[in-house]
Amino acid sequence: MNEIDLKNRAAVVTGGAQGIGLSIAERFLKSGASVCLWDRDQVLVEETANSLDSIGKVEVAVMDVTDLKSVKAATIKTVDSLGSLDILVCNAGIAGPSFKVWEYPPEDWQQVIDIDLTGVFNCLYAVSPVMIEQNYGRIVNVASVAGKDGNPNAAPYSAAKAGVMALTKSLGKELAGYDIAVNCITPAAAKTKIFEQISQEHIDYMLSKIPRNRFLKVQEAASMVAWLCSEENSFTTGGIFDLSGGRSTY
Protein backbone atom coordinates (compact mmCIF):
# COMPACT_ATOMS: atom_id res chain seq x y z
CA MET A 1 0.00 0.00 0.00
CA ASN A 2 1.42 3.35 -1.05
CA GLU A 3 1.51 5.97 1.68
CA ILE A 4 -0.91 8.87 1.23
CA ASP A 5 -0.50 11.75 3.66
CA LEU A 6 -3.85 12.76 5.17
CA LYS A 7 -2.48 13.69 8.59
CA ASN A 8 -4.57 16.20 10.53
CA ARG A 9 -7.36 16.08 7.96
CA ALA A 10 -11.00 15.53 8.92
CA ALA A 11 -13.01 13.37 6.55
CA VAL A 12 -16.64 12.43 6.03
CA VAL A 13 -17.66 9.25 4.24
CA THR A 14 -21.36 8.83 3.55
CA GLY A 15 -22.57 5.26 3.52
CA GLY A 16 -19.40 4.54 5.43
CA ALA A 17 -20.68 1.57 7.42
CA GLN A 18 -19.99 -1.05 4.74
CA GLY A 19 -18.69 -1.83 1.27
CA ILE A 20 -16.64 0.74 -0.62
CA GLY A 21 -17.38 3.40 1.99
CA LEU A 22 -15.95 1.26 4.78
CA SER A 23 -12.80 0.54 2.79
CA ILE A 24 -12.34 4.25 2.07
CA ALA A 25 -12.78 5.12 5.75
CA GLU A 26 -10.21 2.50 6.75
CA ARG A 27 -7.70 3.81 4.20
CA PHE A 28 -8.22 7.38 5.43
CA LEU A 29 -7.58 6.35 9.02
CA LYS A 30 -4.41 4.48 8.08
CA SER A 31 -3.30 7.62 6.24
CA GLY A 32 -3.65 9.76 9.36
CA ALA A 33 -7.07 11.35 8.93
CA SER A 34 -9.88 11.41 11.45
CA VAL A 35 -13.18 10.18 10.03
CA CYS A 36 -16.87 10.72 10.63
CA LEU A 37 -19.07 7.99 9.21
CA TRP A 38 -22.43 9.25 7.95
CA ASP A 39 -25.01 6.48 7.66
CA ARG A 40 -28.70 5.89 8.32
CA ASP A 41 -28.21 2.42 9.84
CA GLN A 42 -27.41 3.27 13.47
CA VAL A 43 -26.61 -0.26 14.61
CA LEU A 44 -24.36 -1.06 11.67
CA VAL A 45 -22.51 2.26 11.62
CA GLU A 46 -21.78 2.09 15.35
CA GLU A 47 -20.50 -1.47 14.98
CA THR A 48 -18.28 -0.33 12.12
CA ALA A 49 -16.95 2.62 14.09
CA ASN A 50 -16.06 0.33 16.99
CA SER A 51 -14.20 -2.00 14.63
CA LEU A 52 -12.15 0.91 13.27
CA ASP A 53 -11.50 2.64 16.57
CA SER A 54 -8.11 1.00 17.06
CA ILE A 55 -6.81 2.54 13.81
CA GLY A 56 -7.66 6.19 14.49
CA LYS A 57 -10.28 8.68 15.55
CA VAL A 58 -13.75 7.73 14.34
CA GLU A 59 -17.01 9.57 14.91
CA VAL A 60 -20.52 8.69 13.80
CA ALA A 61 -23.43 10.75 12.52
CA VAL A 62 -26.67 8.84 12.11
CA MET A 63 -28.38 10.70 9.30
CA ASP A 64 -30.33 10.48 6.05
CA VAL A 65 -28.81 11.98 2.90
CA THR A 66 -32.29 12.52 1.43
CA ASP A 67 -33.19 14.91 4.28
CA LEU A 68 -31.40 18.26 3.95
CA LYS A 69 -32.02 19.15 7.60
CA SER A 70 -30.41 15.87 8.63
CA VAL A 71 -27.42 16.57 6.37
CA LYS A 72 -26.96 20.07 7.79
CA ALA A 73 -27.11 18.71 11.34
CA ALA A 74 -24.50 16.06 10.49
CA THR A 75 -22.25 18.74 9.02
CA ILE A 76 -22.41 20.81 12.21
CA LYS A 77 -21.81 17.74 14.36
CA THR A 78 -18.79 16.74 12.29
CA VAL A 79 -17.13 20.16 12.47
CA ASP A 80 -17.78 20.30 16.21
CA SER A 81 -16.35 16.82 16.87
CA LEU A 82 -13.42 16.82 14.42
CA GLY A 83 -12.59 20.54 14.38
CA SER A 84 -12.94 20.92 10.61
CA LEU A 85 -14.29 19.19 7.53
CA ASP A 86 -11.58 18.85 4.91
CA ILE A 87 -12.67 15.80 2.93
CA LEU A 88 -16.08 14.66 1.74
CA VAL A 89 -16.74 11.36 0.01
CA CYS A 90 -20.33 11.02 -1.21
CA ASN A 91 -20.65 7.26 -1.35
CA ALA A 92 -24.13 6.46 -0.02
CA GLY A 93 -26.33 4.81 -2.60
CA ILE A 94 -28.69 2.00 -3.51
CA ALA A 95 -29.06 -0.05 -6.68
CA GLY A 96 -32.82 -0.38 -6.73
CA PRO A 97 -34.67 -3.36 -8.22
CA SER A 98 -34.17 -4.61 -11.77
CA PHE A 99 -36.96 -3.71 -14.21
CA LYS A 100 -37.32 -2.36 -17.70
CA VAL A 101 -38.22 1.33 -17.91
CA TRP A 102 -41.89 0.75 -18.78
CA GLU A 103 -42.22 -1.72 -15.91
CA TYR A 104 -40.28 0.24 -13.28
CA PRO A 105 -42.35 1.05 -10.16
CA PRO A 106 -42.41 4.86 -9.95
CA GLU A 107 -41.91 4.80 -6.18
CA ASP A 108 -38.73 2.75 -6.61
CA TRP A 109 -37.51 5.11 -9.33
CA GLN A 110 -38.00 8.05 -7.00
CA GLN A 111 -36.22 6.37 -4.09
CA VAL A 112 -33.12 5.67 -6.18
CA ILE A 113 -33.03 9.25 -7.49
CA ASP A 114 -33.58 10.66 -3.99
CA ILE A 115 -30.68 8.72 -2.47
CA ASP A 116 -28.22 8.43 -5.34
CA LEU A 117 -28.53 11.92 -6.85
CA THR A 118 -30.42 14.30 -4.56
CA GLY A 119 -28.56 12.84 -1.59
CA VAL A 120 -25.26 13.85 -3.19
CA PHE A 121 -26.60 17.34 -3.91
CA ASN A 122 -27.71 17.72 -0.28
CA CYS A 123 -24.25 16.82 1.01
CA LEU A 124 -22.52 19.17 -1.43
CA TYR A 125 -24.99 21.93 -0.58
CA ALA A 126 -24.25 21.64 3.14
CA VAL A 127 -20.50 21.05 3.07
CA SER A 128 -19.30 23.36 0.26
CA PRO A 129 -19.71 26.57 2.36
CA VAL A 130 -17.55 25.04 5.11
CA MET A 131 -14.78 24.32 2.63
CA ILE A 132 -15.11 27.74 1.00
CA GLU A 133 -14.72 29.46 4.37
CA GLN A 134 -11.52 27.55 5.14
CA ASN A 135 -10.32 27.72 1.50
CA TYR A 136 -9.56 24.02 1.47
CA GLY A 137 -11.38 20.87 0.58
CA ARG A 138 -11.29 17.63 -1.32
CA ILE A 139 -14.54 16.09 -2.55
CA VAL A 140 -15.02 12.75 -4.29
CA ASN A 141 -18.42 11.64 -5.52
CA VAL A 142 -18.92 7.94 -6.14
CA ALA A 143 -20.78 7.47 -9.41
CA SER A 144 -20.67 4.30 -11.52
CA VAL A 145 -19.75 2.98 -14.92
CA ALA A 146 -23.54 2.61 -15.29
CA GLY A 147 -23.67 6.41 -15.48
CA LYS A 148 -21.44 6.28 -18.55
CA ASP A 149 -22.93 3.31 -20.36
CA GLY A 150 -26.49 3.00 -19.08
CA ASN A 151 -27.15 -0.49 -17.74
CA PRO A 152 -30.31 -2.22 -18.95
CA ASN A 153 -32.90 -2.92 -16.24
CA ALA A 154 -31.25 -0.26 -14.07
CA ALA A 155 -32.48 3.00 -15.58
CA PRO A 156 -32.86 5.05 -12.36
CA TYR A 157 -29.46 3.96 -11.04
CA SER A 158 -27.82 4.72 -14.40
CA ALA A 159 -29.59 8.08 -14.68
CA ALA A 160 -28.73 9.07 -11.11
CA LYS A 161 -25.06 8.21 -11.55
CA ALA A 162 -24.91 10.14 -14.84
CA GLY A 163 -26.36 13.06 -12.91
CA VAL A 164 -23.66 12.71 -10.25
CA MET A 165 -21.01 12.94 -12.97
CA ALA A 166 -22.51 16.14 -14.37
CA LEU A 167 -22.97 17.58 -10.87
CA THR A 168 -19.28 16.91 -10.17
CA LYS A 169 -18.23 18.77 -13.31
CA SER A 170 -20.43 21.76 -12.49
CA LEU A 171 -19.29 22.07 -8.88
CA GLY A 172 -15.65 21.55 -9.86
CA LYS A 173 -15.84 24.63 -12.09
CA GLU A 174 -17.72 26.64 -9.47
CA LEU A 175 -15.10 25.95 -6.78
CA ALA A 176 -12.01 26.12 -9.01
CA GLY A 177 -11.05 29.51 -7.58
CA TYR A 178 -10.48 27.93 -4.17
CA ASP A 179 -8.08 25.24 -2.99
CA ILE A 180 -10.96 22.78 -3.36
CA ALA A 181 -10.93 19.80 -5.72
CA VAL A 182 -14.15 18.08 -6.75
CA ASN A 183 -13.80 14.81 -8.59
CA CYS A 184 -15.74 11.64 -9.28
CA ILE A 185 -15.00 7.95 -9.64
CA THR A 186 -16.92 5.58 -11.88
CA PRO A 187 -16.37 2.08 -10.53
CA ALA A 188 -17.50 -1.15 -12.05
CA ALA A 189 -19.40 -3.43 -9.72
CA ALA A 190 -17.71 -4.60 -6.52
CA LYS A 191 -18.88 -7.56 -4.45
CA THR A 192 -20.63 -5.70 -1.65
CA LYS A 193 -24.06 -5.94 -0.04
CA ILE A 194 -25.51 -3.92 -2.92
CA PHE A 195 -25.48 -7.23 -4.83
CA GLU A 196 -28.31 -8.34 -2.56
CA GLN A 197 -30.55 -5.74 -4.24
CA ILE A 198 -30.09 -6.95 -7.81
CA SER A 199 -30.78 -10.12 -9.77
CA GLN A 200 -28.19 -12.77 -10.59
CA GLU A 201 -28.90 -12.13 -14.26
CA HIS A 202 -27.87 -8.50 -13.83
CA ILE A 203 -24.76 -9.47 -11.85
CA ASP A 204 -23.73 -11.83 -14.65
CA TYR A 205 -24.34 -9.08 -17.20
CA MET A 206 -22.06 -6.66 -15.34
CA LEU A 207 -19.24 -9.19 -15.07
CA SER A 208 -19.48 -10.04 -18.76
CA LYS A 209 -18.76 -6.39 -19.62
CA ILE A 210 -15.48 -6.17 -17.66
CA PRO A 211 -12.39 -7.01 -19.77
CA ARG A 212 -10.39 -7.90 -16.64
CA ASN A 213 -13.02 -10.59 -16.04
CA ARG A 214 -13.43 -9.88 -12.34
CA PHE A 215 -15.23 -7.44 -10.09
CA LEU A 216 -13.59 -4.41 -8.53
CA LYS A 217 -11.95 -4.85 -5.14
CA VAL A 218 -13.09 -2.25 -2.63
CA GLN A 219 -9.47 -1.59 -1.66
CA GLU A 220 -8.74 -0.57 -5.25
CA ALA A 221 -11.45 2.08 -5.08
CA ALA A 222 -10.13 3.27 -1.70
CA SER A 223 -6.62 3.70 -3.09
CA MET A 224 -7.79 6.00 -5.87
CA VAL A 225 -10.04 8.00 -3.56
CA ALA A 226 -7.26 8.47 -1.01
CA TRP A 227 -5.03 10.16 -3.56
CA LEU A 228 -7.86 12.31 -4.91
CA CYS A 229 -8.50 13.49 -1.35
CA SER A 230 -4.88 14.38 -0.63
CA GLU A 231 -3.09 17.72 -0.95
CA GLU A 232 -1.09 16.20 -3.82
CA ASN A 233 -4.24 16.43 -5.94
CA SER A 234 -3.91 20.19 -6.17
CA PHE A 235 -4.81 20.80 -9.84
CA THR A 236 -7.28 18.24 -11.14
CA THR A 237 -10.91 19.13 -10.51
CA GLY A 238 -14.19 18.29 -12.21
CA GLY A 239 -12.63 15.03 -13.38
CA ILE A 240 -14.14 11.58 -13.89
CA PHE A 241 -11.79 8.78 -12.85
CA ASP A 242 -12.50 5.37 -14.33
CA LEU A 243 -12.46 2.18 -12.24
CA SER A 244 -14.20 -0.12 -14.70
CA GLY A 245 -11.49 -2.69 -15.40
CA GLY A 246 -11.35 -1.64 -19.04
CA ARG A 247 -15.08 -1.53 -19.71
CA SER A 248 -15.10 2.22 -20.34
CA THR A 249 -12.20 3.97 -22.01
CA TYR A 250 -13.35 7.56 -21.59
N, C-alpha and C positions, 0 to 999 in steps of 0.2 A: 504494500500500500504506500503510494507516494504521500509525502507529508504536505498538507495544506494548512497554512497558518490562519486560524480563525480565533486566535487568542484575544480575550477581552471583548469578543463580539457576542451580542444577544440575538438569538434566532428564534423565529416562530416557524413551526411546521404544522400546517393544517392536515387533518387526517393522519396525525402522527402516531397513532396507537398501533398501527400494523402496516404490513406490506412495504411499499416503496417509502412511504413517509417514515416508518420506523427505522429503516436502513439509513435514510438521510439524517435523521436525528442522531443515530448512533455515530455516524461519520463526523457530524458536527462536534459532538462531545469529545471524540477522540482527537479532534483538531483544535481543541481548546475553547470552543464556544460554550456558552450557557444556552439552554434550550427551553422554550415553553411549548408544550404539546397542546394544540387546539383540536378538540374532538368532541363529538356529541355523545359518545358512549362512555359514561362516567366510570363504570366498573373496569372496562378494558383499558382506558387511558391511564387510570391510576395504577393498574397492574403493570402496564408498560413503563410508567415513570419509575416505579419501584425497582423494576428489573434493570433500569439504566442508571440508577442513582449512584452506583459505585464508580461509574465512569466520569461523571461530572455533575454540574448543577442542573437539575431538571425541575421545571414547574409545570403545572397543569392548568388549563382553562377549559372547563366544560362549557361548550358553546355550540351554536348552530350557524353555519355559514350562510344559510338562507335568510337569517334574521339580522338585519342591519344593526338593531339595538344590541343584540347579543355580540356581534362582531366588535362594535365600538367598546362595549364593556370589557371584552377580552383584550383589546388593545391597551386600554387604561391599566388593567390588571398586570399585563406583561411589562409595561414600562415601569410600573411601581415595583414589581418584584425583581426585575432584572436590571433596572437602571437605565435602559435604553431599548431600542428595537432597531437593530442594524440589518437584519436578514429576514426576509419573508419568503417562504416556500408555500405556494398555493397548490396543495396536493389532494385535498379532499375531493372525492368524486364517487359516483356510482356508475355501473354499466347500464342498468335498466334491462328489462326483458327483451327477448329476441322476437321481433315481428316485422313483417313488411309494412311499409308506410301506411297503406290503406287499411291495415288491420291493427295499427298501433293504438292502444288505449290512450286517449287524450290525457287522462290524469297521470299516466306513466310518462308520457312525453314531457309534461310540465314539470314533473318531479326531477327528471334528469336535467332539464334546462335550468331549473332553480338551483340545483346543487352544483352542477358542473360548470355553468357559465355565470349565472347571477351571483353565486357564492364567491367566485373569484373576483368579480367586480366589487362586491361588498368589502372584501378584505383589502383590495387595492384602494378603495375609497377611504377606508378608515386609517390605513397605515401610511399612505403616501404623504399626508401632511406632517407626520412625525419625522419621516426621513428628510423632507424638504427643510424642516426647521433645523435639523442637525447637519444638513448638507452632506449626508452620507446614507447610502443604502444599497443593498443588493437584493433583487427580487427575481425569483424563478417561478414561473407558472408551469405546472405539469399538464401538458396537452396529451396528444396521442397521434400515432401514425394514422389512426382513423380520421383525424381532422384533415389530413392531407389527401387521403385516398377515398374516404367515404366507404365504410364497411356495410355490406348488405345486411339487412335485418337489425341494424343498429343506427338508424337514422338520427334519433335525438342525441345519442352519444357522439356520433360523428359531427353533427352540426354544432353541438356545444363546444367540442374541442377545436373545431375550425374557428369558432368565435373567440376562444381563448387565444389562439394564435394571432388573430387580428387585434384583439385587445392589447396583447403584449407589444405589438408593433406601434400602436397608437401611443400607449403610455411611455414606451421607450423614447419616442420623439419628444413627448411633452416634458419629460424629466431630463433630457439630454444636457441641459444647462447646469445641472447639479452633478455632484459626485454620486450619482445613483444609476445603477445598471439594471435594466429590466429585460430579462430574457426568458426563453421558453424551451422546454424539451419535448420531443415527440417520440416517446418510447413505443416500441412494439409491446406485445403482451408479455407480462411477467406472471409466473405462477404464484398468485396471491389469492386472498379470499374473494376477490372480485370474480374469480372463475366460478364461484358458487352461484352467481347471478345469471350466468349465460349457459346456453346449451352446449353439449359436447360437439354437435355439428359445427357450431360457430367457433369453438376452440380449435377444432381440426382445420377449419378454413384459415384461421389466423396463422397457425403454424405452417401451413402449406405455402404461405406468401413470404416466408422469411428465408432468404438464401442461405443463411448460416444454419438453418434447419434445427433451431432450438429457440426456446423462449429467453427473453432477457432475464439476467440475474439482477435482483434488486440492488446488489452492491455495485453493479456497473452503473446504474442510474445515480446512485449516491456519489460515486466518484466524480461524475461529470458535474453534478449539482454543487458539490463542494468547491470545485474550482470556480464555477460561475459566481459563487457567493463570496469569493475571496477578494482582497484588495488587488490582487494580480489582474483580475478582470476589470481593468480600469478604462477600457475603450469601447469594447463591444457592448452594444445595447440594441434592443429591438430585434434580437436575433432568434432564429429557430434552430435548435441543435438536435440533430437526428440521432435516434437510438433504436433504429429499426432493424439492425442486423442485415442491412443491404436492401431492404424492401423498397425504401424511398431513397432517391439519389438527389433530392433537392431540398 
